[in-house]
Amino acid sequence: MKKFLPCLLVAGALAASAAVLSAQLSIPELQFDSNADLLKFPADTNIGEAAGVATNSKGDIFLYTRTGNASLTLGTSRAIAHGGSRLFQFDRTGKFVREIGQGAYGLLQAQQVRVDPQDNVWIVDQASTQVIKFDPNGRVQMILSRKPEAIRVPTLPLSPLPQGIPVVQAPPAPAAGAGGGRGAEPAAGRGAEPGGRGAAPAGGPLPGAGAEGESFNRPTDVAWDATGNIYVADGYGNARIAKYDPNGKYVKSWGSRGTASGQFNIVHGIVIDAQGNVYVADEGNRRIQVFDGNGTFKRQFLNVGTPTALCITPGPRQYLYVAHTGDPDGMEDAAIYKVELDGKIVGKFGRAGKQVKELGLVNSIDCRSENELLIGELSNWRVQKLTLRAAR
């Protein structure tokens, strides 16, 4: 009997951890203020869906937005679509500075923008399937993936069919030893894979695992570790994380479509903490999965609803901000959670709607300052600057 006691103690500790990460009895409501009119556009320029917003070390603001007139031109032997999105720069007060990448053929359907520690600006474009790096002067420095020879409009149906909105379904059962767990498996039907948990077709790769290298299929986000390795969330058409060295050379990838640990059902966001842990917003499975830099699964959080946008703060004590959108239109259930890196929720704020201080399909969060956030919204066509108030 004595030899089973340590096992029982470990099991009890895991169960307690699961309870903490899957639900908290009382989540504090954080008070905040909002400026929804921060960015000042030129008279002849309008914002569209605010897919990505980020700041550099000087406080300049970069907005990757779905606006402009898409066009089709002939290039040698193929038709080239471009022009459906634009990348703008503003100063820290919101004054318009310039447009970057005007006319570049990789700017088609904005998905995300990030700024690395060297102030390079990276955009993720869902339709062109590319991740593009601009230096601080606005010149192209690196391109990951190649634009498809032909882009079908509308794009072919996916399984699941996200179209940039949440897939609301039951969360997966937790892995053994993992935090969280309400025990429900995702419902069968839309998004279910033949053969159960992402079973591979005979003789073929796992669904969503993609091809080795940089052939993305509707990517969603990009992040870097402390040594400059690049991580791409290849998240709508595929269901994987792809890793590259600082020079853009392919290293490895992990993930496929499914519900098991290390599998994904729409990879919507990715961030990396100071220790090199990789946090992945597994939107369709309603969880955040945490890996080391080589893709080894560490734990998961099931307490943040349907996670879309992620941001992690700098500084010695880091926090994770998570945008939750719990209905397909983003007009019934939404919030932003402030979370410690072990999964404990500090508090939440915001609700679904169209008014100031309300949220409509949050696709991007910038949290360079812990208590000042920039929020990019798709359905409300705006960027809000949110300032959290000090606790009383």
C-alpha positions, 0 to 999 in steps of 0.5 A: 500500500505504501508504494502506491501512496506517492502515486496517489499524491501525484494524481491528487496534485494533478487533479488540483492543477486541472481544477485551477486551470479549467475553471476559477470560481470568481474572475475579477473584472478589471476596470479600464478606459478606452480611446477608440479614435487614436489613429488619424488617417489622411482625408483620402484613406480609410481603415478596413478590418483591423487585422493586425496592430503592433508597436516598435520600441519608439512607440510607433504604431503599425496597422495591417488592415484589409482595405484598398482595391484588390486587382488582378494583373498579368505577370509573365505566364500567370495572373497575379492578385494583389492590393487587398490590404495595406500596411500603415505606420503612425507615431505614438500619438496616432499621427499618420507617418507613411504607408509601407509596402505599397503595391507589393504583391504579397499584401492581399488579405491581412492577418497579422503584424508583429514587430521584432526586438530589432524593430523589423516589421513582419506581416502575415498575409492569409491569402498570399500565404506569405510572411514578409519581413520589412526592415525599420526603413520599410524595405523587404528583407525576407519572405517566407513561403511563395504565393500560390500560382492561382488563388481561388476566390472564394477559397476552397472549403476547409475542415473546419471552415473558420473564415476568420471566426471562432469555431465553437465546440466542446474542448478536448479532454486533457492529456495525462498530466496536463493542466485543465480539463472538463473532460468533454470531447469535441462534437463530431461533425464539422471539423471532425477527422476521419478515423478520430483524432486526426488519423492519417489517410493510408500512406499519407501525412497527417491532416493539416501537417503540411509539407516540410519547408515553407509552403504555408496554407493560410498562415495566421501569426509569427513570433521569435525566441531570444536567439532569433529563431522564427516560429510561424503559425500555419493555422487555417489551411494547415494546423501546425507550427513551423520553425526557422533559424534566424536566417530563414532556413527551415528547421522543423514543424509540429502539429496536425489537425485533431484534438490530442496534445500537439494537435490543433483545430485552427492555430490562431495565435502564437507568442513566446515567453522569456524562457522560450516556451511557445504558447499557441491559441488552439481556437477550435479546441478552445485551449492554449497549448504550451510547448518548448522551442522544439515542439515538446508538449508541456501543458494546456489551459482550458480556462480562457474560452475560445482564444484568438489573439495572444500577446505576452508582456515584456519585463521580469514578470510576464503576463499573457493577454488572451482575446476570447470570442465565443460566437461566430459574429463576435457580438454576443460573447467576448472578453480579454483575459489577463493570465499568469504564465501558469494559466491562472487568470488575473482578471478579464475585461470588455464585452461584445458589442460595437460601442467604445469599450466593447469588442468585435472579433479581436484579431490582434493585441499589442501589449508592449506596456502591461497596462496599455493595450492596442486592440485590433478588431475585425468586425468594428473596423477600428483600433482601440487603445485600452488603459487598465486602471490601477486596482483600488 
